[in-house]
Amino acid sequence: MGSTILSTGHYAPLRRVGNAEIEARLGLEDGWILKRTGIVERRYAAADEALSDMAVKAGEMALERIGFDRSRIGLLVLATSTPDHLLPPSAPLVAYRLGLSRAGGIDMAGACGGFLHALAYADGFARLHRKPVLVIAANILSRRTNPQERASVILFADAAGAVLIAPDERPNAGIRGIELATDGASYDLIQIPAGGSRRPFSTVADPSETLMQIRDGRAVFVKAVEMMAATSERALANAGLSLGDIRYCIPHQANARIIGAVQKKLGLADERLLSSVAEYGNSSAATIPLTLSLRAAEADLRAGDKLLFAAAGAGLTGGALVYEV
């Protein structure tokens, strides 16, 4: 018993924020952001949009695309770092609004690597319990970045992506190989310092302490590239496959430099790389399912095609997996 991707969905807010707007605010020359990140624009949520609103829209698309019976779904996994509230989790609300009347629901916080962990959980649930799982990854990072901190504000965006996973009789369908990783020694390279149990909101005098900080961008680059490339190679080995067996690779859309460096390390041809970073920026855990859904038509995936997903993010946490559709 394996699993398969039945459908995908996505949602990106209507507001487009081009580089010129950010460059003007930060006093950067024209073209500075594009040259360093490969990002042309990113999307920002409207003032009245919450994380659950975006997640519902992505999930709705995945379900509506194939007219799926919602009562069959056994679990909703929501990968996010920006839930509606610290408590309760957002997944039960999303499940309710989607009409998933017989589904469990759980939030999964794994930063940029969150979708990989959510997909691994969903694959195991679908195989073991023979029930479909809706995986949604969504973030509103525009509200967690400091508009004056160059390292983060030029990258991060808001978006949601969804995949509908279902049991499949083919034993090789689903996750063929996986390699997850952490690097807790780099725990504070990317962080929101205040708001957790270590530093409660009640102790915060400077509001910027509740926003994202990237302590060392160069170290993030080096460590993310190494984690994504090394775990990709091990995931392929665990699957008993080589890069030549992969139809498409979708790495986390951190920025064009990281994507390009991982691509070079793996020796991946351009035509086998799917990307959305130029138009949508970095929405953390949402970037892989967002890209998969956006590029679904041109990818023309068929049964037996193998996909390589890789990610690394705050924590540091990440990994890679090979998924056979």
N, C-alpha and C positions, 0 to 999 in steps of 0.2 A: 504493500500500500504506500503510495506516494502522495504528493500534493501538486496542485497546478494553479496558475494565475488565470482566473476566469475573466477578469475585467480590471480596468484601471480608471482612475478619475483624478481630477485636479481642480484647484481653484487658486487664482491669483487676484488680489484686489485691483480695483480699477485705476487707482492713482499710480502713475508712472513718475519716478523720480530720476531724472537724468543726471549725468555727472556734473554738468555745468552748475546746477543748483548747489551741490555739495562743494565743488571747487571754489565757487564764489564765497561761500560762507567760511571756508577754511583758508582762503587766501592762496589757493593753489593755481598754478598755470593751467591753461586749457589743455586737455589731453593727459594730464598727470595720472588720473585714476585709471583710464583705459590702458595706458602703457604698462601699469604695474599690476593690474588685476584682470584685464580682459573683460571687465564689466562695462556695459554701455548704459544700462539703466536697471533699476530694481523697483519692486512694487511695495507700497506702504498701505496698510489697512486704514480704512476710514475711521473717524473718531468714534463712531457708534458700532464698529465691528469688534467682536471678541473672538478669542481663539476657537470657541465652540462653533461660532457662526461659520468660520472658514472650514473647519473640519466637516461640518454637516454638508456643506456644498460639494466638497471633494468626494465624500462618501456617497452622496446622492448621485453624482455623475457615474461613479463606478457601478452602482446598482441599476440605475436607469438605462445605462448603455446596453444591458442584456435583459432587462426586465426581470431581475432576480427576485424570487420569493423571499422576502425578508424574514419570515418566520422560521426559515431553515438555519439562519445564522446562529452559531452557538457562542461566539465571542467577538467582542470589539477590543482591539488593542490600539491605544492612542499614544503615539510617540511625540512628546512635546517637552520643551523647557519653559514654555510660557502659558500655563493653564489659566483658565478663567479666574481661579482662586487657588490659594495655597491649600485650602481645604474647603469643600470636598474635591475629589478628583473630577475631572471634566468628562471622562469617558461615559459614565452613566447618563449624563445629560445629553451627550451626543447620540448615544444609543436610543434614548427615549425620543429625541427629535427625528431620528431616522426611522422610527417604527420597528426597531429590533426587539420585538416583544419577548423573545426567548433567549436573549444573549446576555452573557456576562460582560463586564466592562472594566478595563484597567488602564490607568495612565502608566507610561513607561518613560522615565527621564534618563536619556543616554546621550544628551547633547547631539552633536553632529553624527554620532554613531547610533543614535536611537532607532532608526529604521531597521538596521541590520539585526539588532536584538529583538525588535518587535516581529520581524519576519521569521526569525529562528523560532520564537515562541509560537507563532501562528502555524508554521509548518509542522511542528511537533504536535500541537493540539489537533490539527486537521487529520494527521496520520493516526493518532492514538484514539481519538474520539469520533472520527469520521463525521465531523461537522464543519461547515464552512466558517471562515474567520474573515472579518473585515479589518484590515490594517490601515490606519490613517496616521500620517505624520504631518504635523502642522506647527507653525511658529509665527508669532508676531514679535520679531526682533527689533523692529523700529522703536518699540517702547522700552527696550532694554539696552539700547546703545546710547552713549553720551554723544550728542551732536557735535561736541568739540574735540572728541578723541578720534583722531584721524585713522588710526589702525583698524578700528572696528566700524565706524560709520560709513566708510567707503565700500564695505563688503556686504553688510547684512541687510536682509530683506524679509518680507512677509509672504507666505504661501502655504499651500496644503497639497498633499498628494495622497492617493489611496490605491490599495490593491485588494482585490477580493480573492482569497485563497480558498480552495475546496479540495477535498480528498480526491485522489485519482488512483485507479486500479494499476496503473503502470508503476512498477517498483522503483524505477530510476527517476521518475518525475519528482520535481521539487528540489530541495537542497541536496546537492550531490557531495559537496565538501564545504567545510566552514572552518575558519580560524579567527577566533576573537582574541583581543589583546587589551591590556591596560598598562599604563605607566604612571603610577601614583607619585613617583618622584617629581613629576612635572605637573602636579595637581593644580598649582596656582598660576600657570602660564596664561590661562584664560579663566576669568572668574567674575562673578558679581559678589563683591566682598561681604556685603551686609544683607540681612533679611532671613538668614537661617538660624539654627540653634547656636552656632559659634558666635555670631554677632547679630542679635535680634534688632528689629527695627527700632525698638525703644531706646537703643544706645547710639543711634546714628545722628550725628549733627550735620554732616555733609551729604546732601541728597545724591551727589555723584557716586557715593559708595553703594548705592542701590542699582547702579548701572554697570554694564559690562566693561571689563578692563582687560586689555591684552598686554601682558607685562613685557614680553619679548617676542616680537613678530618673527624675527629670524629663527629663533629656537622653535617656534611653532611650525614654521615651514619645514625645517630639517626633520623634526620628529614626526610630523604628519606624513611627509613623503615616505620616510622609512617605514612607518607602521603600515601604511596602505600598500606599499610595494611588497614588503616582506610577508604580510598576511595573505596577500593575493597569491603569491607563489606557493605558500603552504596550503591554502585552500584548494588550489589546483592539484597539488600533490595528494592531498587528502581525498580528492575526488578521483584520483587516478587519471587525470586529464592534463593536457598541455594547453598553452595559450592558443594554439592553432585550432583547438576544439571549440573555442568561444566565438559565438556569433557577434555579440556586442558586449562592451564593457561600459558600465555607468558608474564612474567614481563619484564620491561626494563632490558637489560643485562648490568647493571652498573658494577658489579663484583660479584663473587660467594658469598661473605659474605653478601652483601645486598640481593641478591636473596634468599639465605638460610634463612636469618632472616625473610623476608616477608613470605616465605613458612612456616616457623615454626609458625609465628603469625596466619596465616590463617588455619593451620592444613591441608596443602595440601600434598597429597601423591606424592612420587617421580614419579610414572608412569603417572601422569597428569601434569607434568611440562615439557615444551619444552624450551630448552636452546641451545645457540650457543657461549656463552661467552668464553669458553676454546679455541676454534679455531679462533674466530674472534674479541675478545676483545669488547670494548665499542665504538660504532660508534654513540652514542647519539640517536637522533630520529629514525635512521635507524634500530636499533636493533630488534624491534618487527616485522616489515614486513620482514626483512632479515631472522629472525628465522622462521617465518611462511612459507616463501618460501622454505628455506633450508629443513625444516622438513615436507613439504607438503605430500610427498609420504608415509613416515612412519606414519604420523598422520591419513591418510585415512579418511579425513573429509567427512561427509555425511549431507544431508539436515536435519536441526533440531538440529545438534550439536551446543553446546554453548561454546564460548570461553571467557575467562577473560583476558583482557589486563590491565596492570597497569604500571605507570611510574612516576618518579619524577626527576627534574633536576634544573638547574640554574634558579634563579629567586626569590624564588623557585616557580616552577609551575609544575603541574602534575595532576594525577587523575587516574581513572579506568573506564572501561566500559565492559559491557557484550554484546557480539555480537553473534547472532544466524545465522548460515550459511544456 
